[in-house]
Amino acid sequence: MSRKLVRPREGRMLAGVCAGLAQRFGMSAGAVRLLFLLSLLLPGTQVIIYLVLWILMPNEDRHPAR
């Protein structure tokens, strides 16, 4: 399980938020995306949370520091 919460450069659909959460918690990106889509059926602030994470989560570096 990765300790960093970053938006990966590869495997993105929109902004990479679901892919980053999946990497962080050791899940598949498809499962996180499906959970997010199902959560949209419920009342709440899911879209606002997604947008906030998009702004706050940094992009993964193309060339990580050695």
C-alpha positions as CSV (number, residue, x, y, z in Angstrom):
1,M,0.0,0.0,0.0
2,S,1.4,3.4,-1.0
3,R,1.7,5.9,1.8
4,K,1.4,9.0,-0.5
5,L,-1.9,10.3,-1.7
6,V,-1.2,11.5,-5.2
7,R,-2.9,11.5,-8.6
8,P,-1.0,9.1,-10.9
9,R,0.0,10.2,-14.4
10,E,-1.2,6.9,-15.9
11,G,-4.5,5.1,-15.4
12,R,-6.6,8.3,-15.1
13,M,-10.1,8.7,-16.3
14,L,-10.9,12.3,-15.5
15,A,-8.5,13.8,-12.9
16,G,-7.0,10.7,-11.4
17,V,-8.6,11.1,-8.0
18,C,-10.2,7.6,-7.9
19,A,-7.0,6.1,-9.2
20,G,-5.0,7.9,-6.5
21,L,-7.4,6.7,-3.8
22,A,-7.2,3.2,-5.1
23,Q,-3.4,3.2,-5.0
24,R,-3.4,4.6,-1.5
25,F,-5.7,2.0,-0.1
26,G,-4.6,-1.0,-2.1
27,M,-7.8,-1.3,-4.2
28,S,-8.5,-1.5,-7.9
29,A,-9.2,1.8,-9.6
30,G,-12.4,0.3,-11.2
31,A,-13.8,-0.6,-7.8
32,V,-13.2,2.9,-6.4
33,R,-14.8,4.4,-9.6
34,L,-17.8,2.1,-9.2
35,L,-18.2,3.0,-5.5
36,F,-18.1,6.7,-6.4
37,L,-20.7,6.3,-9.2
38,L,-23.0,4.3,-6.8
39,S,-22.5,7.0,-4.1
40,L,-23.9,9.6,-6.6
41,L,-27.3,7.9,-6.2
42,L,-27.3,9.0,-2.5
43,P,-27.9,12.6,-1.4
44,G,-24.7,14.3,-0.3
45,T,-21.7,16.3,-1.3
46,Q,-19.8,13.6,-3.3
47,V,-19.1,15.9,-6.3
48,I,-17.8,18.7,-4.1
49,I,-15.5,16.3,-2.2
50,Y,-14.2,15.0,-5.6
51,L,-13.5,18.5,-6.7
52,V,-11.7,19.4,-3.5
53,L,-9.6,16.2,-3.8
54,W,-8.8,17.2,-7.4
55,I,-7.4,20.5,-6.2
56,L,-5.6,19.3,-3.1
57,M,-4.1,16.0,-4.3
58,P,-0.7,16.7,-6.0
59,N,0.2,15.1,-9.4
60,E,2.6,12.2,-9.3
61,D,6.1,13.3,-10.4
62,R,7.1,12.0,-13.8
63,H,10.6,11.4,-12.6
64,P,10.7,10.6,-8.9
65,A,13.6,11.9,-6.9
66,R,16.3,9.3,-6.2
